[in-house]
Amino acid sequence: MPGRTAVTARGVDAIPVRPARIQDVAAAAGVSVSTVSNVLNRPERVNARTAERVRDAVAALDYVPHPGAAGLRTGHTSSIGLVLPDVTNSFYARIARGAADAAYDHGYALVLCHSGDAPEREQGYFTMLVEQRAVGAVVVPLSADPTRLTRLRERGIPLVLADRAMPAQDGCSVSVDDIAGGRIAVQHLLGCGARDIVVVNGERSIRQCTDRYQGARQAVRTRREARLGQVVAEEMTVAYGMEIARGLDDLPDGVFCTNDFLAAGLCRGLAERGVKVPEDVQVVGYGDLDIASFVGTTLTTVRQPVEDLGRAAVEMLLDEVEARAEHAHEARVFAPGLVLRDSTLSLAAG
């Protein structure tokens, strides 16, 4: 940071003056150093008139608190870890955007950690975050098991799970109601006249995939004449969606893909076969990711409030950090919604 410039009788001196220290602010305001510190870090402890005098001195001297010194006093730096399984996936990138916005609003920096959903890398990142005195971490697991999450919690810093529900007694979490999302998707296909429906899903070890399929089954139970099948993709990617489309022997009249990448690939693979979407097969995706709007036939999809997940996770973490005595763990669940586009019929046929 550039120093201030000394003014002498000869005019402006080119030699910079050292930046203001907290002692200078205290002297200018006529208070103790501890009072200045309280105004900057715990303003509720200082009466309004004194606090205003200190803030005036801070402004006049252009004083900038040193974040490293604050970290030494509190035992923490002003950083939060965000552990993601795949930083290139737009879903996780949107969680990161919401988390970064919330961290910035509260005066914290976000440290991005790419785990690849590997337990050993998660453990390594948590060790680093503890050593660097991060205040806590937001973790977005893909296929985490309870013992794995317990090991992470034992690392010694507060932890919030994002995109995964867990009992509040075990800690804070934010998630989307994926059972409701799967039900919404298939109810829409049924309302558009589809009766032979296939779910293109990910591995059952991924909790979100299991929940979305459960919601789909709930929807089909409301129509006796409807049938539900399932195809499991090894990876939830465009390439696997295309491969599944090529391998469908008996075409259904409706397909629910449990993410938008699978849905985009499925539509492309069907087009290669001369199958029209939505005239021959109606398709619903999940996530409302950018790809849903950019494919040839834009995707009807289930929207998740993804940025809200990241923002809420950071705010819950900071509440635990800054108000430990009053903090109560919470399992917050967001509601999904349907976005209508071209891959389903616009008018109900049944």
C-alpha beads as a LAMMPS data file, in Angstrom:
LAMMPS data file: protein, C-alpha beads

350 atoms
349 bonds

1 atom types
1 bond types

-500.0 500.0 xlo xhi
-500.0 500.0 ylo yhi
-500.0 500.0 zlo zhi

Masses

1 110.0

Atoms # bond

1 1 1 0.000 0.000 0.000
2 1 1 1.512 3.415 -0.926
3 1 1 2.344 5.653 2.007
4 1 1 0.989 9.119 2.553
5 1 1 2.946 12.122 1.340
6 1 1 4.541 14.581 3.770
7 1 1 3.740 18.269 3.286
8 1 1 6.487 20.716 4.272
9 1 1 6.989 24.462 4.048
10 1 1 8.619 23.882 0.669
11 1 1 5.575 22.050 -0.674
12 1 1 5.045 18.344 -1.260
13 1 1 7.867 16.117 -0.092
14 1 1 8.532 13.057 -2.284
15 1 1 9.467 10.870 0.698
16 1 1 6.499 8.701 1.684
17 1 1 5.314 8.644 5.259
18 1 1 4.575 5.285 6.911
19 1 1 0.917 4.178 6.888
20 1 1 -1.135 5.041 9.933
21 1 1 -1.043 2.549 12.810
22 1 1 -3.796 1.684 15.248
23 1 1 -1.865 3.670 17.874
24 1 1 -2.154 6.773 15.665
25 1 1 -5.924 6.312 15.422
26 1 1 -6.178 5.917 19.209
27 1 1 -4.175 9.088 19.795
28 1 1 -6.209 11.081 17.272
29 1 1 -9.513 9.935 18.783
30 1 1 -8.345 10.307 22.380
31 1 1 -9.087 6.671 23.269
32 1 1 -7.154 3.517 24.033
33 1 1 -5.910 1.058 21.427
34 1 1 -8.334 -1.553 22.777
35 1 1 -11.237 0.833 22.181
36 1 1 -10.194 1.278 18.552
37 1 1 -9.966 -2.503 18.198
38 1 1 -13.447 -2.891 19.653
39 1 1 -14.904 -0.322 17.244
40 1 1 -13.365 -2.205 14.315
41 1 1 -14.151 -5.743 15.461
42 1 1 -16.814 -5.607 18.198
43 1 1 -18.664 -2.281 17.760
44 1 1 -21.508 -3.350 20.036
45 1 1 -19.128 -2.907 23.001
46 1 1 -18.557 0.816 22.368
47 1 1 -21.022 3.684 22.847
48 1 1 -22.162 5.434 19.685
49 1 1 -20.435 8.795 20.304
50 1 1 -17.037 7.228 20.976
51 1 1 -17.408 4.878 18.009
52 1 1 -18.173 7.807 15.716
53 1 1 -15.074 9.652 16.947
54 1 1 -12.919 6.610 16.248
55 1 1 -14.396 6.137 12.762
56 1 1 -13.724 9.798 11.971
57 1 1 -10.085 9.299 12.981
58 1 1 -9.855 6.139 10.857
59 1 1 -11.151 8.050 7.832
60 1 1 -8.942 11.099 8.414
61 1 1 -5.774 9.008 8.758
62 1 1 -6.750 6.573 5.970
63 1 1 -6.093 3.731 8.395
64 1 1 -6.413 0.189 7.030
65 1 1 -6.484 -2.639 9.615
66 1 1 -3.914 -5.356 9.000
67 1 1 -5.766 -8.650 8.360
68 1 1 -2.820 -10.783 9.407
69 1 1 -2.648 -9.110 12.801
70 1 1 -6.367 -9.663 13.284
71 1 1 -5.874 -13.325 12.485
72 1 1 -3.153 -13.647 15.120
73 1 1 -5.420 -12.078 17.741
74 1 1 -8.469 -14.217 16.971
75 1 1 -6.676 -17.430 16.014
76 1 1 -8.260 -17.373 12.551
77 1 1 -7.679 -15.762 9.188
78 1 1 -10.503 -14.218 7.174
79 1 1 -10.778 -17.155 4.810
80 1 1 -13.297 -19.925 4.149
81 1 1 -12.553 -23.172 2.344
82 1 1 -14.872 -24.405 -0.420
83 1 1 -14.267 -28.063 -1.283
84 1 1 -15.762 -29.059 -4.650
85 1 1 -15.657 -32.422 -6.462
86 1 1 -15.332 -30.884 -9.953
87 1 1 -14.509 -27.227 -10.562
88 1 1 -15.138 -27.571 -14.317
89 1 1 -18.792 -28.602 -13.863
90 1 1 -21.080 -25.581 -14.275
91 1 1 -23.321 -26.767 -11.427
92 1 1 -20.449 -26.590 -8.946
93 1 1 -19.204 -23.350 -10.502
94 1 1 -22.575 -21.766 -9.720
95 1 1 -22.378 -22.977 -6.114
96 1 1 -18.940 -21.375 -5.948
97 1 1 -20.306 -18.103 -7.314
98 1 1 -22.999 -17.925 -4.634
99 1 1 -20.505 -18.848 -1.923
100 1 1 -17.977 -16.273 -3.146
101 1 1 -20.597 -13.514 -3.193
102 1 1 -21.653 -14.293 0.384
103 1 1 -18.051 -14.518 1.600
104 1 1 -17.206 -11.174 -0.002
105 1 1 -20.272 -9.506 1.474
106 1 1 -19.139 -10.584 4.944
107 1 1 -15.486 -9.600 4.470
108 1 1 -14.057 -13.085 3.914
109 1 1 -11.985 -14.609 1.124
110 1 1 -12.993 -17.930 -0.421
111 1 1 -10.311 -20.608 -0.893
112 1 1 -11.272 -23.012 -3.700
113 1 1 -10.262 -26.660 -3.193
114 1 1 -10.793 -29.225 -5.970
115 1 1 -11.224 -32.630 -4.304
116 1 1 -12.179 -34.775 -7.285
117 1 1 -14.510 -36.382 -4.707
118 1 1 -11.473 -38.280 -3.379
119 1 1 -11.485 -38.803 0.421
120 1 1 -7.710 -38.499 0.723
121 1 1 -7.700 -35.154 -1.073
122 1 1 -10.520 -33.895 1.148
123 1 1 -8.493 -34.879 4.203
124 1 1 -5.443 -33.140 2.775
125 1 1 -7.335 -29.938 2.110
126 1 1 -8.804 -29.949 5.608
127 1 1 -5.327 -30.310 7.083
128 1 1 -4.200 -27.296 5.042
129 1 1 -7.239 -25.253 6.065
130 1 1 -6.628 -26.030 9.751
131 1 1 -2.935 -25.112 9.421
132 1 1 -3.846 -21.856 7.678
133 1 1 -6.414 -21.038 10.387
134 1 1 -9.405 -20.852 8.045
135 1 1 -12.591 -20.132 9.969
136 1 1 -14.366 -23.136 8.456
137 1 1 -15.265 -24.957 5.267
138 1 1 -18.184 -25.604 2.932
139 1 1 -17.994 -29.096 1.448
140 1 1 -19.906 -30.281 -1.625
141 1 1 -19.646 -34.088 -1.579
142 1 1 -20.674 -36.329 -4.451
143 1 1 -20.737 -39.816 -2.937
144 1 1 -19.836 -39.179 0.684
145 1 1 -20.603 -41.766 3.355
146 1 1 -21.298 -40.971 7.047
147 1 1 -17.918 -42.192 8.305
148 1 1 -16.147 -40.045 5.729
149 1 1 -18.061 -36.955 6.835
150 1 1 -17.361 -37.755 10.489
151 1 1 -13.640 -37.852 9.746
152 1 1 -13.863 -34.436 8.126
153 1 1 -15.682 -32.986 11.139
154 1 1 -12.931 -34.289 13.396
155 1 1 -10.405 -32.011 11.694
156 1 1 -11.291 -29.226 14.088
157 1 1 -13.027 -26.495 12.066
158 1 1 -16.740 -25.824 11.465
159 1 1 -18.177 -27.582 8.428
160 1 1 -21.330 -27.069 6.347
161 1 1 -22.452 -29.532 3.692
162 1 1 -23.896 -28.150 0.458
163 1 1 -26.102 -30.051 -2.003
164 1 1 -26.587 -32.823 0.539
165 1 1 -29.089 -33.083 3.390
166 1 1 -28.062 -34.399 6.778
167 1 1 -29.683 -34.481 10.234
168 1 1 -29.405 -31.131 11.981
169 1 1 -27.979 -32.792 15.089
170 1 1 -24.936 -33.746 13.010
171 1 1 -24.303 -30.226 11.698
172 1 1 -25.504 -27.671 9.154
173 1 1 -26.437 -28.551 5.596
174 1 1 -28.161 -26.993 2.584
175 1 1 -29.793 -29.024 -0.156
176 1 1 -32.559 -29.163 -2.752
177 1 1 -35.628 -31.388 -2.359
178 1 1 -34.649 -33.829 -5.109
179 1 1 -37.574 -36.164 -4.424
180 1 1 -39.918 -33.277 -5.202
181 1 1 -37.817 -32.429 -8.254
182 1 1 -38.114 -35.913 -9.721
183 1 1 -41.835 -35.922 -9.019
184 1 1 -42.299 -32.532 -10.738
185 1 1 -40.410 -33.694 -13.840
186 1 1 -42.438 -36.875 -14.366
187 1 1 -45.743 -35.237 -13.459
188 1 1 -45.066 -32.817 -16.291
189 1 1 -44.375 -35.642 -18.756
190 1 1 -47.587 -37.366 -17.674
191 1 1 -49.511 -34.123 -18.084
192 1 1 -48.148 -33.825 -21.624
193 1 1 -49.491 -37.249 -22.513
194 1 1 -46.449 -39.477 -21.968
195 1 1 -47.268 -42.928 -20.570
196 1 1 -44.144 -45.002 -21.282
197 1 1 -41.430 -43.131 -19.389
198 1 1 -37.750 -43.933 -18.875
199 1 1 -35.518 -42.350 -16.235
200 1 1 -31.921 -41.907 -17.401
201 1 1 -30.105 -41.834 -14.098
202 1 1 -26.672 -41.763 -12.492
203 1 1 -25.223 -44.300 -10.074
204 1 1 -27.380 -45.201 -7.071
205 1 1 -24.435 -44.374 -4.779
206 1 1 -25.174 -40.709 -5.559
207 1 1 -27.945 -39.727 -3.156
208 1 1 -29.428 -37.105 -5.465
209 1 1 -29.928 -39.712 -8.204
210 1 1 -31.704 -42.050 -5.805
211 1 1 -33.980 -39.258 -4.586
212 1 1 -34.879 -38.046 -8.086
213 1 1 -35.803 -41.580 -9.127
214 1 1 -37.917 -41.975 -5.997
215 1 1 -39.810 -38.806 -6.925
216 1 1 -40.357 -40.134 -10.449
217 1 1 -41.816 -43.352 -9.046
218 1 1 -44.175 -41.373 -6.811
219 1 1 -45.490 -39.480 -9.839
220 1 1 -46.081 -42.634 -11.916
221 1 1 -48.087 -44.252 -9.112
222 1 1 -50.799 -41.642 -9.728
223 1 1 -51.446 -43.046 -13.235
224 1 1 -52.316 -46.742 -13.445
225 1 1 -51.713 -46.862 -17.179
226 1 1 -48.228 -45.337 -16.941
227 1 1 -45.007 -47.373 -16.966
228 1 1 -41.586 -46.377 -15.620
229 1 1 -38.230 -47.828 -16.600
230 1 1 -34.689 -46.863 -15.697
231 1 1 -31.326 -46.788 -17.470
232 1 1 -28.208 -46.076 -15.412
233 1 1 -25.339 -44.145 -16.988
234 1 1 -21.773 -44.827 -15.842
235 1 1 -21.109 -41.085 -15.937
236 1 1 -23.588 -38.199 -16.024
237 1 1 -22.182 -36.612 -19.170
238 1 1 -23.293 -35.587 -22.653
239 1 1 -21.334 -38.498 -24.140
240 1 1 -23.148 -41.079 -22.025
241 1 1 -26.496 -39.458 -22.807
242 1 1 -25.763 -39.892 -26.517
243 1 1 -24.718 -43.512 -25.982
244 1 1 -27.941 -44.311 -24.143
245 1 1 -30.032 -42.720 -26.908
246 1 1 -28.322 -44.921 -29.483
247 1 1 -29.028 -48.038 -27.416
248 1 1 -32.761 -47.540 -26.793
249 1 1 -34.427 -50.374 -28.710
250 1 1 -38.032 -49.612 -27.820
251 1 1 -38.410 -45.854 -27.771
252 1 1 -40.441 -44.462 -24.858
253 1 1 -42.655 -41.433 -25.355
254 1 1 -41.109 -39.620 -22.395
255 1 1 -37.629 -39.486 -20.828
256 1 1 -36.571 -37.882 -17.552
257 1 1 -32.806 -37.376 -17.311
258 1 1 -31.525 -36.667 -13.824
259 1 1 -29.136 -33.987 -15.042
260 1 1 -29.015 -31.631 -18.019
261 1 1 -25.815 -33.089 -19.467
262 1 1 -27.456 -36.486 -19.887
263 1 1 -30.545 -34.814 -21.351
264 1 1 -28.543 -32.777 -23.861
265 1 1 -26.647 -35.885 -24.978
266 1 1 -29.848 -37.891 -25.210
267 1 1 -31.464 -35.270 -27.467
268 1 1 -28.404 -35.224 -29.701
269 1 1 -28.309 -39.015 -29.912
270 1 1 -32.025 -39.191 -30.743
271 1 1 -31.557 -36.589 -33.476
272 1 1 -28.832 -38.748 -35.025
273 1 1 -31.409 -41.542 -35.276
274 1 1 -33.974 -39.277 -36.890
275 1 1 -36.128 -39.222 -33.745
276 1 1 -37.813 -35.868 -33.182
277 1 1 -37.959 -34.154 -29.783
278 1 1 -40.631 -33.518 -28.561
279 1 1 -42.893 -34.906 -31.304
280 1 1 -41.663 -38.504 -30.957
281 1 1 -40.040 -38.444 -27.521
282 1 1 -40.463 -35.754 -24.867
283 1 1 -37.430 -35.041 -22.672
284 1 1 -37.053 -33.346 -19.280
285 1 1 -33.658 -32.563 -17.752
286 1 1 -32.583 -31.530 -14.284
287 1 1 -30.550 -28.576 -13.028
288 1 1 -31.314 -25.731 -15.461
289 1 1 -27.623 -25.479 -16.295
290 1 1 -26.363 -23.300 -19.142
291 1 1 -26.366 -26.239 -21.549
292 1 1 -30.178 -26.494 -21.223
293 1 1 -30.568 -23.283 -23.230
294 1 1 -27.803 -23.883 -25.769
295 1 1 -28.698 -27.274 -27.259
296 1 1 -30.572 -27.518 -30.574
297 1 1 -33.879 -28.297 -28.854
298 1 1 -33.837 -26.285 -25.643
299 1 1 -34.534 -28.372 -22.567
300 1 1 -37.524 -28.354 -20.303
301 1 1 -35.793 -28.904 -16.982
302 1 1 -36.079 -28.759 -13.215
303 1 1 -34.470 -25.626 -11.863
304 1 1 -32.387 -25.729 -8.705
305 1 1 -31.550 -22.499 -6.828
306 1 1 -27.855 -23.350 -7.118
307 1 1 -26.322 -19.977 -6.218
308 1 1 -28.613 -19.884 -3.187
309 1 1 -27.064 -23.151 -1.999
310 1 1 -23.591 -21.617 -1.973
311 1 1 -24.711 -18.377 -0.384
312 1 1 -26.767 -20.082 2.332
313 1 1 -23.943 -22.496 3.165
314 1 1 -21.488 -19.652 3.768
315 1 1 -23.983 -17.665 5.838
316 1 1 -24.755 -20.703 8.016
317 1 1 -21.037 -21.344 8.479
318 1 1 -20.367 -17.758 9.536
319 1 1 -23.292 -17.839 11.947
320 1 1 -21.681 -20.846 13.616
321 1 1 -18.287 -19.129 13.695
322 1 1 -19.423 -15.726 14.914
323 1 1 -22.274 -16.722 17.236
324 1 1 -21.213 -20.070 18.657
325 1 1 -23.237 -19.780 21.874
326 1 1 -26.484 -18.918 20.065
327 1 1 -25.946 -20.994 16.929
328 1 1 -28.288 -23.903 16.250
329 1 1 -27.482 -26.394 13.483
330 1 1 -29.968 -26.371 10.621
331 1 1 -30.803 -28.602 7.656
332 1 1 -32.130 -26.103 5.121
333 1 1 -33.922 -27.525 2.063
334 1 1 -34.720 -25.458 -1.036
335 1 1 -37.640 -26.179 -3.358
336 1 1 -37.046 -26.916 -7.071
337 1 1 -39.251 -25.644 -9.902
338 1 1 -40.022 -26.518 -13.514
339 1 1 -38.727 -24.484 -16.477
340 1 1 -40.703 -25.052 -19.678
341 1 1 -38.839 -25.046 -22.990
342 1 1 -39.000 -26.871 -26.329
343 1 1 -38.214 -30.479 -25.414
344 1 1 -41.749 -31.165 -24.142
345 1 1 -45.148 -30.404 -25.642
346 1 1 -46.538 -27.013 -24.737
347 1 1 -50.115 -28.250 -24.265
348 1 1 -51.226 -31.139 -22.062
349 1 1 -52.305 -34.092 -24.138
350 1 1 -53.613 -36.296 -21.371

Bonds

1 1 1 2
2 1 2 3
3 1 3 4
4 1 4 5
5 1 5 6
6 1 6 7
7 1 7 8
8 1 8 9
9 1 9 10
10 1 10 11
11 1 11 12
12 1 12 13
13 1 13 14
14 1 14 15
15 1 15 16
16 1 16 17
17 1 17 18
18 1 18 19
19 1 19 20
20 1 20 21
21 1 21 22
22 1 22 23
23 1 23 24
24 1 24 25
25 1 25 26
26 1 26 27
27 1 27 28
28 1 28 29
29 1 29 30
30 1 30 31
31 1 31 32
32 1 32 33
33 1 33 34
34 1 34 35
35 1 35 36
36 1 36 37
37 1 37 38
38 1 38 39
39 1 39 40
40 1 40 41
41 1 41 42
42 1 42 43
43 1 43 44
44 1 44 45
45 1 45 46
46 1 46 47
47 1 47 48
48 1 48 49
49 1 49 50
50 1 50 51
51 1 51 52
52 1 52 53
53 1 53 54
54 1 54 55
55 1 55 56
56 1 56 57
57 1 57 58
58 1 58 59
59 1 59 60
60 1 60 61
61 1 61 62
62 1 62 63
63 1 63 64
64 1 64 65
65 1 65 66
66 1 66 67
67 1 67 68
68 1 68 69
69 1 69 70
70 1 70 71
71 1 71 72
72 1 72 73
73 1 73 74
74 1 74 75
75 1 75 76
76 1 76 77
77 1 77 78
78 1 78 79
79 1 79 80
80 1 80 81
81 1 81 82
82 1 82 83
83 1 83 84
84 1 84 85
85 1 85 86
86 1 86 87
87 1 87 88
88 1 88 89
89 1 89 90
90 1 90 91
91 1 91 92
92 1 92 93
93 1 93 94
94 1 94 95
95 1 95 96
96 1 96 97
97 1 97 98
98 1 98 99
99 1 99 100
100 1 100 101
101 1 101 102
102 1 102 103
103 1 103 104
104 1 104 105
105 1 105 106
106 1 106 107
107 1 107 108
108 1 108 109
109 1 109 110
110 1 110 111
111 1 111 112
112 1 112 113
113 1 113 114
114 1 114 115
115 1 115 116
116 1 116 117
117 1 117 118
118 1 118 119
119 1 119 120
120 1 120 121
121 1 121 122
122 1 122 123
123 1 123 124
124 1 124 125
125 1 125 126
126 1 126 127
127 1 127 128
128 1 128 129
129 1 129 130
130 1 130 131
131 1 131 132
132 1 132 133
133 1 133 134
134 1 134 135
135 1 135 136
136 1 136 137
137 1 137 138
138 1 138 139
139 1 139 140
140 1 140 141
141 1 141 142
142 1 142 143
143 1 143 144
144 1 144 145
145 1 145 146
146 1 146 147
147 1 147 148
148 1 148 149
149 1 149 150
150 1 150 151
151 1 151 152
152 1 152 153
153 1 153 154
154 1 154 155
155 1 155 156
156 1 156 157
157 1 157 158
158 1 158 159
159 1 159 160
160 1 160 161
161 1 161 162
162 1 162 163
163 1 163 164
164 1 164 165
165 1 165 166
166 1 166 167
167 1 167 168
168 1 168 169
169 1 169 170
170 1 170 171
171 1 171 172
172 1 172 173
173 1 173 174
174 1 174 175
175 1 175 176
176 1 176 177
177 1 177 178
178 1 178 179
179 1 179 180
180 1 180 181
181 1 181 182
182 1 182 183
183 1 183 184
184 1 184 185
185 1 185 186
186 1 186 187
187 1 187 188
188 1 188 189
189 1 189 190
190 1 190 191
191 1 191 192
192 1 192 193
193 1 193 194
194 1 194 195
195 1 195 196
196 1 196 197
197 1 197 198
198 1 198 199
199 1 199 200
200 1 200 201
201 1 201 202
202 1 202 203
203 1 203 204
204 1 204 205
205 1 205 206
206 1 206 207
207 1 207 208
208 1 208 209
209 1 209 210
210 1 210 211
211 1 211 212
212 1 212 213
213 1 213 214
214 1 214 215
215 1 215 216
216 1 216 217
217 1 217 218
218 1 218 219
219 1 219 220
220 1 220 221
221 1 221 222
222 1 222 223
223 1 223 224
224 1 224 225
225 1 225 226
226 1 226 227
227 1 227 228
228 1 228 229
229 1 229 230
230 1 230 231
231 1 231 232
232 1 232 233
233 1 233 234
234 1 234 235
235 1 235 236
236 1 236 237
237 1 237 238
238 1 238 239
239 1 239 240
240 1 240 241
241 1 241 242
242 1 242 243
243 1 243 244
244 1 244 245
245 1 245 246
246 1 246 247
247 1 247 248
248 1 248 249
249 1 249 250
250 1 250 251
251 1 251 252
252 1 252 253
253 1 253 254
254 1 254 255
255 1 255 256
256 1 256 257
257 1 257 258
258 1 258 259
259 1 259 260
260 1 260 261
261 1 261 262
262 1 262 263
263 1 263 264
264 1 264 265
265 1 265 266
266 1 266 267
267 1 267 268
268 1 268 269
269 1 269 270
270 1 270 271
271 1 271 272
272 1 272 273
273 1 273 274
274 1 274 275
275 1 275 276
276 1 276 277
277 1 277 278
278 1 278 279
279 1 279 280
280 1 280 281
281 1 281 282
282 1 282 283
283 1 283 284
284 1 284 285
285 1 285 286
286 1 286 287
287 1 287 288
288 1 288 289
289 1 289 290
290 1 290 291
291 1 291 292
292 1 292 293
293 1 293 294
294 1 294 295
295 1 295 296
296 1 296 297
297 1 297 298
298 1 298 299
299 1 299 300
300 1 300 301
301 1 301 302
302 1 302 303
303 1 303 304
304 1 304 305
305 1 305 306
306 1 306 307
307 1 307 308
308 1 308 309
309 1 309 310
310 1 310 311
311 1 311 312
312 1 312 313
313 1 313 314
314 1 314 315
315 1 315 316
316 1 316 317
317 1 317 318
318 1 318 319
319 1 319 320
320 1 320 321
321 1 321 322
322 1 322 323
323 1 323 324
324 1 324 325
325 1 325 326
326 1 326 327
327 1 327 328
328 1 328 329
329 1 329 330
330 1 330 331
331 1 331 332
332 1 332 333
333 1 333 334
334 1 334 335
335 1 335 336
336 1 336 337
337 1 337 338
338 1 338 339
339 1 339 340
340 1 340 341
341 1 341 342
342 1 342 343
343 1 343 344
344 1 344 345
345 1 345 346
346 1 346 347
347 1 347 348
348 1 348 349
349 1 349 350
